[in-house]
Amino acid sequence: RSLGDFKQGQAFAARAAQKARTQNAKLLLARALYQQGFDLENLGDSKGAMTAVEEAGRIYQAVGHRYGLASTLEVTGQVLVDRGDYPGALGKFKDELAIAREVGNRKAEGSALNNMALVLDQQGETEQARKMFEKALSSFREVSDKNNSALALINIAGIMKDEGDLTGAKKTYDQALTLCREINDQNGIATSLTGIGTVLDGQGDSAGAKRTL
């Protein structure tokens, strides 16, 4: 998953879920179902993703595993975003944030903030989204989460680009690219390069943009 290979990740998660069912290991099953749901959502299978995380959520709810429940809310929120239900998605991410703060999990808090910021950006609340992305970045850096730090940087750079701050956007995309290469996140590398290419094009460097893209 951290390498951006969601297809292979989903396959491993499905195998883990099958073994967990055989052993009646409920928490392992819930974790595997969450991972499977996350990957399926990224692969565009929203129906499959919801089926997986709803079952995981029921297990986490039954045993009182708050952090696990928060993780399933994140995937549910992402599916709602995919369907264009931004108010519904924002509600799920707010619930995720509340649980993350309740249990003191900084990574989960950063993830919830990043997700909420994405929805706000979609709704045109650009300045509020940017502040939330920056808070998310701070949370990710606090726990040395390079993968999500890069994601937050990409989102911040996107806002800078849209606002016309091409120099700032280029610098921020470069930072994200460095992190993605450090952890070999192929999906993140491609996204960062795409951002850099569009910025270079906006700066009039057509040759550099074409090469980067």
Residue, then its C-alpha position, 0 to 999 in steps of 0.5 A: r500500500s505504501l508503494g501505491d500498489f493497491k491491487q497487490g495490497q488488496a490481494f494480500a488483505a483478502r488472503a489475511a481476511q480469509k485466514a482470520r475467518t478460519q481462525n475466528a480472530k475477530l480483530l485480525l479480520a477487522r484489520a484485514l477488512y479495513q485494509q481491503g476496503f482502503d485498497l478497493e476504494n483506491l481501485g475505484d470499487s466503492k461498493g466492495a470497499m463499503t462492504a468490507v469496512e462496514e463489516a470491519g466497523r461492526i467488529y470494532q464497534a462490538v469490541g470497543h476498538r475506537y481507533g479501528l472504528a476511526s479507520t473505517l470511517e475514513v474509508t467510508g468518507q472517501v467513498l462518499v467523496d467519490r460519490g459526490d456527497y461532500p456533506g456526508a463525507l465531511g461528517k464522517f471525517k469529523d467523527e474520525l477526527a473526534i475519535a483520533r483526538e479522544v484516543g490521542n493518535r496523532k497520525a489518525e488526527g492528521s489523516a482526518l484533518n487532511n481528508m476534511a481539508l480535501v472536502l473543504d477545497q472541493q467546496g471552494e473553502t480554499e483558505q480554510a482547507r490550506k490551514m487544515f492541510e498545514k495542521a495535518l502536515s504538522s501531525f504527520r511530521e510529529v510521528s515521522d510519517k513520510n508517506n502522509s507528509a508527502l501527501a499533505l505537501i502535494n495538497i498544499a502545493g495544489i492550492m498554491k498553484d491554483e492561487g497563482d503562487l507557482t514558485g511556492a508550489k514548485k518548491t512544495y512539490d519538490q519537497a513532496l517528490t523528495l519524500c516519495r523517492e525516499i520511501n519509493d512511493q511510486n504513486g506519490i512520485a508520479t503525482s508530484l511529477t505531474g504537479i511539477g510539470t504543470v507548474l513548469d508549464g505555467q512558468g513558461d518552461s514548456a520543454g521542462a514541463k514536457r520532460t517532467l510529465 
